Amino acid sequence: MTVIGKDRPGLVETVARLVAQHGGNWLESRMCRLGGEFAGILRVHIAKENQAALEAALQELGQHGLAVLVQVDRGGAAAPELRLARLEIVGQDRPGIVQQITAALAVHGVNVEEFTSACSSAPMSGETLFHANITMQIPATIQLAELRSEVEKLANDLMVDADFEALD
């Protein structure tokens, strides 16, 4: 499910209470506060007979400014073999960095599993620095050395530092 709303204390507890009240088990989640807003994605396991009641209870949170989107996992085809890698980007901020890096990854079928970014002031110059950390899944058919080389070339063109590390 996806949970979005104005940040305030108790949001996560409210969702967790509803999951527990309906016999659900909280499996995994990613949640954060950004610009005064709260966003979270989470997976829960719940017995089929309790699913509709939980969904109804979650939808009632809309009256309190919390939007909840429930997507039922129906399973699917087996996932292809993937390798995990991390990419860290640091450089002077400018428009287009994210688009160019993610376009280069997408061309190779790389899936962005987690992406975090922020801007900060450079210690000496005060210029705005862009920082990004990307955890990605790379198809086994892609040569890591070739992908690393392409990312490093793009980083040079963008005038940013790139640290590419295989995690497997």
Secondary structure, DSSP 4 states (H G I P E B T S, - for coil): -EEEEE--TTHHHHHHHHHHHTT-EEEEEEEEEETTEEEEEEEEE--HHHHHHHHHHHHGGGGGTEEEE-------SPPPPEEEEEEEEEEE--TTHHHHHHHHHHHTT-EEEEEEEEEEE-TTT-PEEEEEEEEEEEETTS-HHHHHHHHHHHHHHHTEEEEEEE--
